[in-house]
Amino acid sequence: MSARKTSLTDKQTKNGTSKYVLERCASINEYYDIAFKVMLLGDSSVGKTCVLVRFKDGAFLGGNFIATVGIDFRNKVVDVDNLKVKLQIWDTAGQERFRSVTHAYYRDAQGNLCFLYFTSSCFCVCAWLTEIHEYAQKDVVIMLLGNKVSKASFLHYEYGVPFMETSAKTGVNVELAFLAIAKELKHRVTQQPNEPKFQIHDYIESQKQKSGCCGL
Ligand SMILES: Nc1nc2c(ncn2[C@@H]2O[C@H](COP(=O)(O)OP(=O)(O)OP(=O)(O)O)[C@@H](O)[C@H]2O)c(=O)[nH]1
C-alpha cells in the first residue's frame, strides 16, 4: 500500500470519516454533504479496477492486466437529489493472498456498501456473500455486478440483492451502479418518517441499459 493510502486510513480511524459524515465538508477541490465508503469485492480479473476507472475517469483500462496489490481507493462526488454525495471507493485485490488485508476494511462498513463483482459462477457469488456477511456490518448495502458477463440476470431473485450487468469497456451501467448505491445510502440517512422507502430494485430496473452480447 502506498504512503498516501496509509495516511488516509489513519486519518479515517482518528476522525471517523469512514462512517457516515453528516456535517458539511469542504476543501479546495472537493465539496460534499455526505460521504460513504464503498468496497469493490470479487475474484481477481473480474474488472473491479476497470469499472472504478471507468466511473472515475470515463476511460477503459485495456491492455495488459495488472492485478491490484492489497487495496487502493478513489473518491468521486455525485449529485443525489440536490445533495453532494461523496463515494470513497475502495478497490480490493481479488487474489486470495490479499484476503486478510481486505478483511480489515469491512469492519467500518455499517451503512456503507460492499460492491460485488462476479463471474457467472454461483459458487463465487455464494463465497463472496458469505464473506460479506461474516466481516461487514449487518445493514451493508450489497449489489451484484456482472462485469463482462451477460448470462446471469436471474441471480438477484435467488440472492435477494440488486443485480445488473456492467461493462467497463463500453461503460454500460457503470455510472448507474454507483448512483443507485449512492441514492440508497443517501435515503437511509435523510429519509423522513412519512417518506416512502427508496426502492433500489425499481430504480435500477427503470434506468438500466440492456447490454448486448458483443463488445462487453
Ligand atoms: N472485454 C472487457 N474486458 C474487461 C472489462 N473490464 C475489465 N476488463 C479486462 O479484464 C482484465 C482485468 O481487469 P481488472 O479491472 O484489472 O480486474 P480486477 O478485478 O481489478 O483484478 P484484481 O486487481 O486482481 O482484483 C483487464 O485486462 C481488463 O482490460 C470489460 O468490461 N470488458
The ligand as an SDF file (V2000), in Angstrom:
LIG
                    3D

 32 34  0  0  0  0  0  0  0  0999 V2000
  -13.8490   -7.0350  -22.5140 N   0  0  0  0  0  0  0  0  0  0  0  0
  -13.7830   -6.4870  -21.2930 C   0  0  0  0  0  0  0  0  0  0  0  0
  -12.6460   -6.5910  -20.5850 N   0  0  0  0  0  0  0  0  0  0  0  0
  -12.6080   -6.0420  -19.3560 C   0  0  0  0  0  0  0  0  0  0  0  0
  -13.7250   -5.3650  -18.8050 C   0  0  0  0  0  0  0  0  0  0  0  0
  -13.3950   -4.9380  -17.5680 N   0  0  0  0  0  0  0  0  0  0  0  0
  -12.1330   -5.3260  -17.3600 C   0  0  0  0  0  0  0  0  0  0  0  0
  -11.6460   -5.9860  -18.4310 N   0  0  0  0  0  0  0  0  0  0  0  0
  -10.3130   -6.5680  -18.5800 C   0  0  0  0  0  0  0  0  0  0  0  0
  -10.1820   -7.5620  -17.5730 O   0  0  0  0  0  0  0  0  0  0  0  0
   -8.8650   -7.5540  -17.0470 C   0  0  0  0  0  0  0  0  0  0  0  0
   -8.9040   -7.4340  -15.5450 C   0  0  0  0  0  0  0  0  0  0  0  0
   -9.4440   -6.1860  -15.1570 O   0  0  0  0  0  0  0  0  0  0  0  0
   -9.1490   -5.5290  -13.7260 P   0  0  0  0  0  0  0  0  0  0  0  0
  -10.1010   -4.4140  -13.5710 O   0  0  0  0  0  0  0  0  0  0  0  0
   -7.7240   -5.2030  -13.5690 O   0  0  0  0  0  0  0  0  0  0  0  0
   -9.5350   -6.7220  -12.7380 O   0  0  0  0  0  0  0  0  0  0  0  0
   -9.6420   -6.7160  -11.1310 P   0  0  0  0  0  0  0  0  0  0  0  0
  -10.9400   -7.3600  -10.7700 O   0  0  0  0  0  0  0  0  0  0  0  0
   -9.4120   -5.3530  -10.5930 O   0  0  0  0  0  0  0  0  0  0  0  0
   -8.4490   -7.6830  -10.7190 O   0  0  0  0  0  0  0  0  0  0  0  0
   -7.6120   -7.7140   -9.3220 P   0  0  0  0  0  0  0  0  0  0  0  0
   -6.9520   -6.3880   -9.2020 O   0  0  0  0  0  0  0  0  0  0  0  0
   -6.6410   -8.8370   -9.4640 O   0  0  0  0  0  0  0  0  0  0  0  0
   -8.5980   -7.9800   -8.2390 O   0  0  0  0  0  0  0  0  0  0  0  0
   -8.1070   -6.4160  -17.7300 C   0  0  0  0  0  0  0  0  0  0  0  0
   -7.3000   -6.9760  -18.7350 O   0  0  0  0  0  0  0  0  0  0  0  0
   -9.1990   -5.5630  -18.3290 C   0  0  0  0  0  0  0  0  0  0  0  0
   -8.7790   -4.8900  -19.5030 O   0  0  0  0  0  0  0  0  0  0  0  0
  -14.9240   -5.2670  -19.6040 C   0  0  0  0  0  0  0  0  0  0  0  0
  -15.9400   -4.7120  -19.1950 O   0  0  0  0  0  0  0  0  0  0  0  0
  -14.8980   -5.8590  -20.8380 N   0  0  0  0  0  0  0  0  0  0  0  0
  1  2  1  0
  2  3  2  0
  2 32  1  0
  3  4  1  0
  4  5  2  0
  4  8  1  0
  5  6  1  0
  5 30  1  0
  6  7  2  0
  7  8  1  0
  8  9  1  0
  9 10  1  0
  9 28  1  0
 10 11  1  0
 11 12  1  0
 11 26  1  0
 12 13  1  0
 13 14  1  0
 14 15  2  0
 14 16  1  0
 14 17  1  0
 17 18  1  0
 18 19  2  0
 18 20  1  0
 18 21  1  0
 21 22  1  0
 22 23  2  0
 22 24  1  0
 22 25  1  0
 26 27  1  0
 26 28  1  0
 28 29  1  0
 30 31  2  0
 30 32  1  0
M  END
$$$$
